[in-house]
C-alpha cells in the first residue's frame, strides 16, 4: 500500500511540474507565436545593425545599409537602401514605459542562428518581445511574443494545480483505489 501511495504522489508531482512547464511556455508566448522567415535581402547580409519593433537595419557584405520595413504593412519588396539609421522617436503611447535591448522573457528556441538582435518594449499591460535572427546561409527570421505579467502568478498556479490534478485523479483511481479496496476486502475476509 505504501508503494501505491508513493507512486500516486510521484505522478502528482510529475503532473504538477509538467503543468508548470506548460504554463511557463504559455506565459512566454511560445504556444501562439512562431519564427517567421522574412523576404530575402537584395544582397547577402553581413551584420544586423539595429532594430525598432519589427523593423531591422542590416549591413550587406558590400557595406550598403538596408532597412527592412515592417512585415505587418509590407508584403513584397520590403528592403530599402538607407544612408543612416534614424534616431528612434520617443513614444507618444501613454502605456509605453521603456525599451530594453534584450528580451523580457526567453524567446522561442531557434537553432542555427549566427547572429541575433532583440528588444523588449515594456508597457503597462504587456511586455512585447521582438527578435531578429540571422542564419549562416543569410536567411533572416523574426519572432514576436507578448508577456502579460499581471496574471503571472495566477497562470503559474493554475498550471501547477491543473497538471497535478490531471495526473493525481487517474493515478488515485487506477493505482491507489484498487489497493485500498483490496486492503478492505482482506480485512473483511479475516
C-alpha positions in Angstrom: 0.0 0.0 0.0 2.9 2.3 0.8 4.3 1.8 -2.7 1.0 2.7 -4.3 0.7 5.9 -2.2 4.3 6.8 -3.2 3.6 6.1 -6.9 0.5 8.3 -6.7 2.4 11.1 -5.0 5.2 10.8 -7.6 2.8 11.0 -10.5 1.1 14.0 -8.9 4.4 15.8 -8.6 5.3 15.0 -12.2 1.9 16.2 -13.3 2.4 19.5 -11.4 5.9 20.0 -13.0 4.5 19.3 -16.5 1.6 21.7 -15.9 4.1 24.3 -14.6 6.3 23.9 -17.7 3.1 24.3 -19.9 2.1 27.4 -18.0 5.6 28.9 -18.4 5.5 28.2 -22.2 2.1 29.9 -22.3 3.4 32.9 -20.3 6.4 33.3 -22.5 4.1 33.1 -25.6 5.8 30.0 -27.0 2.5 28.4 -27.8 0.9 31.1 -30.0 3.9 32.6 -31.8 6.4 31.2 -34.2 9.6 32.2 -36.1 8.8 33.7 -39.5 11.3 33.8 -42.4 11.5 37.3 -43.9 11.8 38.2 -47.5 15.4 37.6 -48.8 17.5 40.8 -48.9 18.8 42.2 -52.2 22.4 41.4 -51.1 23.9 38.9 -48.6 23.6 40.2 -45.1 26.9 40.6 -43.2 25.6 42.1 -39.9 22.4 43.0 -38.0 22.9 46.7 -37.1 19.8 48.0 -35.3 16.1 47.4 -34.8 12.9 49.1 -33.7 10.0 46.8 -33.1 9.5 44.8 -36.3 11.9 46.9 -38.4 15.6 46.0 -38.8 18.6 47.7 -40.3 21.4 45.5 -41.7 24.7 46.0 -43.4 25.3 43.9 -46.6 28.6 42.3 -47.4 29.4 45.2 -49.8 28.8 47.7 -46.9 25.4 49.0 -48.0 22.8 49.7 -45.3 19.3 48.3 -45.8 16.1 48.7 -43.8 13.5 46.0 -43.7 10.1 47.7 -43.4 7.5 46.4 -41.0 6.3 43.0 -42.0 2.8 43.9 -41.0 2.4 46.5 -43.7 4.8 45.3 -46.4 4.1 42.2 -48.5 6.9 42.4 -51.1 10.0 44.5 -51.9 10.3 45.4 -48.2 14.0 46.2 -48.4 15.1 49.8 -49.0 18.6 51.3 -49.1 19.2 53.9 -46.4 22.1 56.3 -45.8 22.0 56.1 -42.0 20.0 54.5 -39.2 17.4 57.0 -37.9 17.1 58.0 -34.3 14.2 56.3 -32.6 11.4 58.9 -31.9 10.1 59.0 -28.3 6.8 57.0 -28.0 3.6 59.0 -27.5 1.8 55.9 -26.2 0.8 56.6 -22.6 1.1 52.8 -21.8 4.7 52.7 -23.1 7.4 52.8 -20.4 10.8 51.5 -21.5 12.7 49.8 -24.3 15.5 47.3 -23.5 18.0 45.8 -25.9 17.2 42.3 -24.6 14.0 40.2 -24.4 11.6 40.4 -21.5 11.4 36.6 -21.3 13.2 34.0 -23.3 12.4 33.8 -26.9 11.2 30.6 -28.6 14.3 28.5 -29.3 15.9 29.0 -32.7 18.6 26.6 -33.9 21.4 27.7 -36.2 21.4 31.5 -35.5 24.7 33.2 -36.5 23.6 36.5 -35.0 20.6 37.8 -33.1 19.3 41.2 -32.2 16.5 41.6 -29.7 14.3 44.2 -28.0 11.8 44.4 -25.2 9.1 47.0 -25.1 7.8 47.4 -21.5 4.3 48.6 -21.5 1.6 48.9 -18.8 -0.4 45.7 -19.6 2.1 43.6 -21.6 5.8 43.4 -22.4 6.4 42.8 -26.1 9.5 40.9 -27.3 10.9 41.4 -30.8 13.8 39.3 -32.1 15.6 39.0 -35.4 17.9 36.1 -36.1 20.3 35.7 -39.0 21.3 32.2 -40.1 24.7 31.2 -41.7 23.0 30.9 -45.1 21.9 34.6 -44.9 18.2 34.0 -44.3 16.6 36.3 -41.8 13.9 35.3 -39.3 11.6 37.3 -37.0 9.9 36.3 -33.7 7.4 38.4 -31.7 5.9 37.5 -28.4 3.9 39.1 -25.6 4.2 38.6 -21.9 1.2 39.5 -19.7 2.9 40.0 -16.3 -0.1 41.0 -14.2 -1.5 37.4 -14.3 1.8 35.6 -14.0 1.3 34.2 -10.5 -2.2 33.1 -11.2 -1.2 31.4 -14.5 1.7 29.6 -12.9 -0.5 28.4 -10.0 -3.2 27.2 -12.4 -0.6 25.3 -14.5 0.9 23.7 -11.4 -2.5 22.8 -9.9 -4.0 21.7 -13.2 -1.1 19.5 -14.1 -1.0 17.9 -10.6 -4.8 17.3 -10.7 -4.6 15.8 -14.2 -2.2 13.1 -13.1 -3.4 12.8 -9.4 -7.0 11.8 -10.2 -6.2 9.0 -12.7 -3.4 7.7 -10.5 -5.6 7.7 -7.5 -8.4 5.9 -9.3 -6.2 3.3 -11.0 -3.3 2.8 -8.6 -4.4 3.9 -5.1 -8.1 3.0 -5.1 -7.6 -0.7 -6.1 -5.1 -1.1 -3.3 -7.5 0.4 -0.7 -10.3 -1.9 -2.0 -8.0 -4.9 -1.8 -6.9 -3.9 1.7 -10.6 -3.6 2.9 -11.6 -6.9 1.3 -8.7 -8.7 3.1 -9.8 -7.2 6.4 -13.4 -8.2 5.7 -12.4 -11.7 4.8 -10.5 -12.2 8.1 
